[in-house]
């Protein structure tokens, strides 16, 4: 098992790469089959029908290791000292872009090859400046870009004030302001939402006045409306799903808790599509919404994660909800909007309070925790960070699956068993058919 990871710099690689002699993740199973990659197109391809010169093919002998799609994080607020919501985008865009590029390079080391850069509740000026840098980056298909943005996730400011979490209360729109479409367009900017498609997902509270109309508008524009930071009853949450919301942001956190007479948002994952939801809503295969889970052992007790997974395994998506302090030493740091955060291990708290301030965990650690706490198989844990988020985002043709035509975003993983539990480690990372992180020699 490698102790370190190092960037792989390869000029003019062979036309094809053949991954062989490994365990290939396919759904909930491993299969023993070769995977071919067209390194020029950057996609998974069929095995060439004609014989090829040895110079045209790089053979990667997996030696029993696991070949997985690259991980997808649909909620990450920053890492390694960079915050997607920082105001450098307003007064120093060059610095913002440089530090964003550095984060994208380092994020590959964690196995995350695609993600939604997530902005917390901000004032409109910050959204208008930052979102143009956080939109999709895959069109260039350049490995030098690093981890790929699939579009921004705007988490706020259309929240319930009683469920603001660590978000700045000054930025959250007052109850006197509705969540109707025209205000939403004003806050984020029409160019970011519709014209340039910089935004992929918006988290909002469905019980706010006008929120259901906003959900319908976002769906029409191809933007996912996720239910979160909400005081919604079960009935109000159902209306949000019927309006077009297929997703719940970090289930259990920043929402009313499960009660036997009022299940709240949690009740969505135990509902029947035939009885509740609209056929036009793009839900999970079994007809219920998808939902994010932070498996850091801090935001949620392992038993709560087991409860959610047992209720709706097909909809569970592991997220980090990581903030800029992920990967940084313990200490007290200045954060967004003048707030300060104290980091101790994986725990992040707003200074002087008992309020969690996001997460300091990476996605691979979430996967390992999830396996340990639920007892699920390795393929099922990997599914929660690959095929399930890809399907929710509507990018299953290009991400999250090892299928012909998909982007060759790949991980080579090693598994180790300690005390009966599996733990995964990253051996190599490939992006668009190129090795970008190689195993240490």
N, C-alpha and C positions, 0 to 999 in steps of 0.2 A: 504494500500500500504506500503510495507516495506521501512524503512528509510535507512537500511544498508543491505549489503549482507555478508554472512559468509560462509566459506568452510564447507561442510558437510562431515564428516568422518564416513563412515558406513562400518563395517566389515561383510562379509558373508551376503549380502542382500538376500531377497527372490528371488526365481528363476524367477518369473514373476512380472511385474508391469503393472497395469491396470489404464490408464488415462480415467476418465469418467466425465460426466456432464460439458463439456466445449465446446468451439468453436474451431474446428480443421481446420487449414488452408489447403485447397486443391485447388491449382491453384488460380483462382481469386475469390474464394468463401470460406465461412465458411460452414462446415458440422457438424452435431451433431452425432458423432459416437465415440465409445470407441477406444482407441489405446492401443494395447498390446505390451509389450517389454519383450524380453528375456534378462534379466540382466546379464546372464552368457556369452551368445554369443555377447551381446552388440548391438543387432539389433531389429528392429521392427518385430513382428511376428503375425501370425494368433492367434485368440482366441483359447486356448486349447480346444480340443474336449471333454475331460473328466473333471469331477469335480475335484477340487484341494483342498488340505488342506488349511486352512486359513493362515498357516505359509508360504505357498509357493507363496502367492500373496500379494503384497503391492498395496493397492488401493489408488490412488491419486485423490481426489475429487477436480476438478478444479473450482467448484463453479462459473461457467460462465466465467472463464478466458480463454485466448487464448493459444492454444498449437500450436507452430510453430517449423519448423526445425531450427537448429542452424544457425547463420549468417555465411556467407563466405565473406571474404575480399580479393579480388584478387590483391590489391595494397596497401601495408602498409610497410613503410620503417623503422619503429621502434616505440617505445612508452615507456613511464615510465623511460626515461633516457637511454634506450638502442637503439643502431643503428646497424642494420644488416650489414652495410658496415664498421663498425669500424675496425681498424687495430689490435685490440687485437687478432683477429683470427690468425695473423701472428706470434706474439711474445709471446702470452699468451693464448693458446687455452682453458686452464682450466677456466680462468676468463670469456672468451667469452661464453663458454657453460653454466656456472653457471648463468650468467646474462640473457642469452637466456631462460633458464628454468624459471627464475623468471618472465620474461615478459610473457611467455606462461601461467603461473598461473594467472597473473593479467588480461590478455586479456579475459579470461573467464568471468570476471565480466562485461565486456562490451557487452556480448552476442555473441561474435565472437568465434565460436568453431573450425573453420577451416580457413586457410588463405594461401596466398602466401607471404612469407617473401621476401621483395623487396630490391634489391641492386641497388643503384644509379651508375652512371658512375664512374668506378674505374680502376686502373691499374691491369694488369693481375695477379700479385702476390696476391692481395687481393681476387680476385675471386677464385683463385686456392685453397686458404686456407679456405675461409668462406663457399663456396657452399657445401662442404662436411658435414657441420653442419646444413645446411638449407634445406636439401632434405626432402622427405616425411617421416613422423614419425608415420603414422597410423598402420604400420605392427605389432607393439607390442600390440596395442589396450589397452594401459595402461592409465587409467584416470589420473594417477599421472603426465603424460607428460604435461597435460594442453591443451591449444589450439593446434590443430594439423596442422602441415605444410603439404600442398598438393604438395610441391615442390617450388623451388625458382623462383622468377620473376627477371630477369636481365633487368633492365631499363637503357639501354645504354651499351657501349659508342658509338654505331653506329648511331649517330644523325646528323642532320643538324646543323651546327655551329650557324646559325641564330636563332635556336629554342632550345637552350640549357637549357632555364629556369634557375633554381638555380643550375644545375649541374656544377661541376668544369670544366672550359674550358681546363685545362691541361690534364684531363683524357679522354676527347672526342677525338677520333681518327681524325687526320687531314684529310683534303680533299684529300691529296695525298695518303691516305690509303683507300682501297676499303672496301666493306662489304662482300667480297666473302667468301665462306664457309671455306676455309683453315685458313683465318685470324680469323674468328669467333671461330673456334675450338681452335686456338692458345690462344686467349684471355680468354676464359672460361675454357678450358681444356676438352679434349675428354671424360675423365672419368666422368666428371660432366654432360656432355650432353648426351652421348650415353650409356656408360657402366653402370653407377650407377643411371642414370636418376634423378640426383639431381635438374635439371632445368626443370620447367614446362612451363615457358613463357619467351619470349624475346621481348622487345620493340625495334624497329629499324625504321629508315627512309627508305621507299621503293625506293626513288629516287637515293640513293647512288649507285655507280657502284658495281655490283655484288650482290646487296641486294636481288634481285628476286631469284637468285640461292640459297642464304642462306635461304630464306623463304621456298623454295621447300625442302631443306635438313632438316630443322627443322620439317616441316610437316611429312616427311618420318620417322623421329625419334620420333614422337609423342609429339613434343614440339610446343606450340602455338606461332606463330609470330604475334605480335600486332603492328599496325601502330601508331607511335607516335614521338614526338619531331622532326617534319618533316616540310619541306617547299614544300612538294609534291603538284602538281596540282591535279585536279580531275582525269585527265587521268592517271597520275602516281600512284595515290592511287588505282584506279581501277586495274591497273596491279598488284599491291601488293596483292589485294584480289584474283585476278585470279591465282596468284602464290601459294595461300594457306593461306593467312592471314584472320582469321575470326573475328578480334577484333581491336578496336581503343582505344588507351590509353588516358585517361582523355580528352574526346572530348572538343574542343574549346581551351584548354590550350596547349601551346607550338606547335602551328601549324598556318598556314595562316588562316586568318579569312574568314568567308563566304562573298562572293561578288556576286552580281547578274550576273556578266559575268564569274566569276571563283569561283565556289562553294567550291573548295578545298576538304579537307577530309570530311567536313560536307556533301558534296554531296553524299557520300557513303550511308548514312542512308536514303536517299530519292530516291535511285536507284531501278530499277526493276531487279530481278534475271534473268528473262527471257531475258532481253535485254543486261545484262552486265556480270553476274558472271557465274562461272564454277560450274556445278552440283557436282563436286568432293570436293568442299570446304564446310566445316561443318559450315554453317551459321545458323542464327536464323530461326525459323519456317517460317517466311514470306520471307526468301531469302535474307536478308541483314545482314551486319556485326553487331556484338555486339559492345557496346561502354560503356566506363566508364564515370561516372559523379560524380564530387565532390560537394555534396550538403551542403556546409558550408556557403553559402552566401558571400563568399570572392573571391573564384576562379571564380565563375559564378554568374551572376545576376539571381534571381528567374525566370525572364521572359525567359532567355536563356534555363533554365532547362525545363520550360513548352514547349518551342519550340521544343527541342529535343525529349521530351517525346511524344508530339503530333505527331511528324513525324514518330517515330518508337518505340512504347511502348514495343514491344516484345524483343527488343535488349538492353534495358537500364539496366545497372548494376551499382548500387551505390557502390562507393569506398571511402575510407577515404583519401588515399594518405598521411596518417599520418606519421610524422617523430618522432624522439626520444623525442621531447618536448611535445607530447600529454600526458596529465595527470600531467604535471609539472607546478610549479608556474611561473608567469610572470617574465621576466628578460632577460638578455643578456647571451648567451651561446656559447661556442666553439662547432663547428660542424665539419663535414667531411672535410678532405683536408685543414685544417687550416682556413676555413671560420667561421664566427660568425653569429649567428641568434638572432634576437630580438623577443621575444614572448610577445604579449599583447592580452590576451583573446584567441580567436581562431586564431588570425592573427599572422603569422610568416613571417618575412621579413629578407632577407640578410642585415646584418648591413651596414648602409651607402648607401643603394640602395632602389629602388622601386620594387625589384624583390621578388615575393612570394617564400617562402622557404618551400614548402609542406604545410601540414595541421596539425592542432592540434585537429581535431574533431574525435569522435568515431562513429562507424557504426549506433548505435541506434539513435544518434542525427541526422545523415544523413537521416534516415528513417522518423523521426518526421518532419524534415524540408521539406522533399520531399512531404509528405502528405499535409502539410500546404500550400505549394507553388503550387502544381498541383491539389489539390482537389481529388486525387485518393483515392481508398478504402484502408482499412488496408491490406487486402490480396494482393492487387496489389503492395503496397509498400513493403511488406514482400517478395514477389516474386523477387523483384530486388536485394535482398541480400541472396536469398536461391536458388530457382529452376533455375532462369536464369543464375547466375554464375556457378552453378553446371553443367548445360547443356553445357555452353560454354567450361568448362574445361573437359568435357567428363566423369564426375563422377556422372551422374544423377542416376545411379543404387545404389549408396551408400550414396550420400549427397544431401541435398537440397529438399528432398521430404519425406513426411510421408507415406511411402509405405512399404509393407511387404518385408523384406530382406535388407532394407536400414539401415545404422548405426543409432542407437538411440541417435543422437545428437539433443537435444530438448531444447526449451525455453518455459517457462510459462510466459506469458505476461499479464499485466493489461493495460486497456485502460481508459483514462480519457478524457473528452471533455471540452475544455475551449474555449469560444467565437466561438463555432461551429466547432472547429478543434479537431481531435483526437490526443492524445499524448500517446505513449506507454512507459511502465516502466517494467523492468525485475523483475520478482518474483522469479523464480528459473532457474537454468541452469543444464542440464544433458548431460553427455558425455559418449558415449558407454554404455548407459543404466544405468549409475550410477549418482546419484544426487551429483554434485560437488559444486554448489552454492545453498544454501537454503535461503528461505525467513527469514528475521529477526523475532525473536519471539516477 
